[in-house]
Amino acid sequence: MDTSQPLLQPITVGSLNLKNRVWMAPMTRSRAANPENKVFELHEEYYRQRASAGLIISEGSQVSPQAVGYINTPGIYSAAQTEAWKGVAKAVHEADGHIFIQLWHVGRMSHPDFHGGELPVSASATNPNSKSFTPNGFKDTVTARAMTLEEIKQTIEDFKNAAKNAVEAGFDGVEIHSSNGYLFHQFFNTSSNHRTDEYGGSMENRARLLFEVIDAIKEVMPENRIGLRLNPSLHGVFGMTLDKDTIPTFDYIINRLNDYDLAYLHLSEPFTDVSEVPFAEQNIAKRYRPIYKGTLVINSAFDQKSGNEVIEAGLADAVAFGKPFISNPDLPERIAENADWAEWDQNTFYTPGEKGYTDYKRLEEAKVG
Ligand SMILES: Cc1cc2nc3c(=O)[nH]c(=O)nc-3n(C[C@H](O)[C@H](O)[C@H](O)COP(=O)(O)O)c2cc1C
């Protein structure tokens, strides 16, 4: 056992004492039961198996029926969904873990098939030119409809309601999914936000929705139980491209987050090679560690070595691991043992049932075959 590694040191986040810095990144697994988009016993087992993570961040969970963009993803807007999530929070707590729920609105990354033939909504009428995983298979995305001011106000209420439900369900906190080309990101970027009202134009206006949502959620839970996720150099996926305003916008947002006492800021390094992309920032941790004063979590493609190094170098306080947690439910134990990590099977990321979900072995089970 090698428990002196930076990844395995405890960390205090707000009022939570977390046992290590090996956090589980949010991952959609498309196993929620329709038509109500509820989690059930299978999810309880999946998250219980991964409770040795310092913090689990749940799969994205939609805050309203309008927020959905992928089949079989769970919601957190109705009483029945909230009731169902109680089992997951309880299972993780009984296994001595901590769990935040990720609050999600996909905006234009959706399809009319989810909305009775109506258009999905976004900051402006734009098309991410991507694919949507609909009940009828993969389909091309369409040009979304610009949200009205009334709909923006309702969306803020939806996030607040979802956060209230999250508290009721027993979650330790929430992560606002303001990343990866979804609704908030669509407001941040000038390529997808052409508004001329107070939600478009200046950086302050493009970031307004995010700060209004944080302020609304603060009314129903302590600020230090709210985390949020950003992916500043996202390029070429989920309809996002970088322009000269992108990084300055994230600089502005992250500076302003220092006015809050949030649980953490969760940042992703670029998902794609951006070495040739004008205006991209290639090392997100390096750029933002000096700017952000609170707990900083970094993600994307880390392994044991690079995870330990990024913490050792003082560039992040914790590392969120995604795919490695799919195939290694006991990832912190494997890190402690310096054991090999099992490979994940991409074919079962989004398929129903136990296969590729709850049937990955723990280290001691793998040893005995
Ligand atoms: C199957 C799968 C589902 C994902 N779903 C989400 C999600 O719901 N919310 C989110 O913010 N990121 C999501 N991601 C992105 C991951 O959180 C993470 O950023 C990505 O896997 C890169 O980290 P890794 O290299 O450690 O896997 C997903 C990734 C995968 C592989």
Ligand as a Chemical Component Dictionary entry (heavy atoms), coordinates in Angstrom:
data_LIG
# 
_chem_comp.id                   LIG 
_chem_comp.type                 NON-POLYMER 
_chem_comp.pdbx_formal_charge   0 
_chem_comp.three_letter_code    LIG 
# 
loop_
_chem_comp_atom.comp_id 
_chem_comp_atom.atom_id 
_chem_comp_atom.alt_atom_id 
_chem_comp_atom.type_symbol 
_chem_comp_atom.charge 
_chem_comp_atom.model_Cartn_x 
_chem_comp_atom.model_Cartn_y 
_chem_comp_atom.model_Cartn_z 
_chem_comp_atom.pdbx_ordinal 
LIG C1  C1  C 0 -19.659 7.654  -21.143 1  
LIG C2  C2  C 0 -19.376 9.081  -20.847 2  
LIG C3  C3  C 0 -20.403 9.910  -20.417 3  
LIG C4  C4  C 0 -20.142 11.256 -20.080 4  
LIG N1  N1  N 0 -21.155 12.030 -19.575 5  
LIG C5  C5  C 0 -20.872 13.253 -19.053 6  
LIG C6  C6  C 0 -21.848 13.981 -18.332 7  
LIG O1  O1  O 0 -22.993 13.539 -18.114 8  
LIG N2  N2  N 0 -21.500 15.191 -17.851 9  
LIG C7  C7  C 0 -20.246 15.724 -18.048 10 
LIG O2  O2  O 0 -19.970 16.840 -17.594 11 
LIG N3  N3  N 0 -19.291 15.037 -18.714 12 
LIG C8  C8  C 0 -19.556 13.818 -19.191 13 
LIG N4  N4  N 0 -18.561 13.073 -19.789 14 
LIG C9  C9  C 0 -17.200 13.599 -19.807 15 
LIG C10 C10 C 0 -16.407 13.055 -18.608 16 
LIG O3  O3  O 0 -16.863 13.639 -17.405 17 
LIG C11 C11 C 0 -14.912 13.367 -18.752 18 
LIG O4  O4  O 0 -14.756 14.757 -18.924 19 
LIG C12 C12 C 0 -14.271 12.642 -19.924 20 
LIG O5  O5  O 0 -14.577 11.252 -19.893 21 
LIG C13 C13 C 0 -12.745 12.813 -19.926 22 
LIG O6  O6  O 0 -12.201 12.309 -18.708 23 
LIG P1  P1  P 0 -11.445 10.880 -18.682 24 
LIG O7  O7  O 0 -10.308 11.021 -19.693 25 
LIG O8  O8  O 0 -10.943 10.737 -17.277 26 
LIG O9  O9  O 0 -12.424 9.861  -19.110 27 
LIG C14 C14 C 0 -18.824 11.766 -20.191 28 
LIG C15 C15 C 0 -17.800 10.925 -20.665 29 
LIG C16 C16 C 0 -18.058 9.603  -20.967 30 
LIG C17 C17 C 0 -16.927 8.719  -21.414 31 
# 
loop_
_chem_comp_bond.comp_id 
_chem_comp_bond.atom_id_1 
_chem_comp_bond.atom_id_2 
_chem_comp_bond.value_order 
_chem_comp_bond.pdbx_ordinal 
LIG C1  C2  SING 1  
LIG C2  C3  SING 2  
LIG C2  C16 DOUB 3  
LIG C3  C4  DOUB 4  
LIG C4  N1  SING 5  
LIG C4  C14 SING 6  
LIG N1  C5  DOUB 7  
LIG C5  C6  SING 8  
LIG C5  C8  SING 9  
LIG C6  O1  DOUB 10 
LIG C6  N2  SING 11 
LIG N2  C7  SING 12 
LIG C7  O2  DOUB 13 
LIG C7  N3  SING 14 
LIG N3  C8  DOUB 15 
LIG C8  N4  SING 16 
LIG N4  C9  SING 17 
LIG N4  C14 SING 18 
LIG C9  C10 SING 19 
LIG C10 O3  SING 20 
LIG C10 C11 SING 21 
LIG C11 O4  SING 22 
LIG C11 C12 SING 23 
LIG C12 O5  SING 24 
LIG C12 C13 SING 25 
LIG C13 O6  SING 26 
LIG O6  P1  SING 27 
LIG P1  O7  DOUB 28 
LIG P1  O8  SING 29 
LIG P1  O9  SING 30 
LIG C14 C15 DOUB 31 
LIG C15 C16 SING 32 
LIG C16 C17 SING 33 
# 
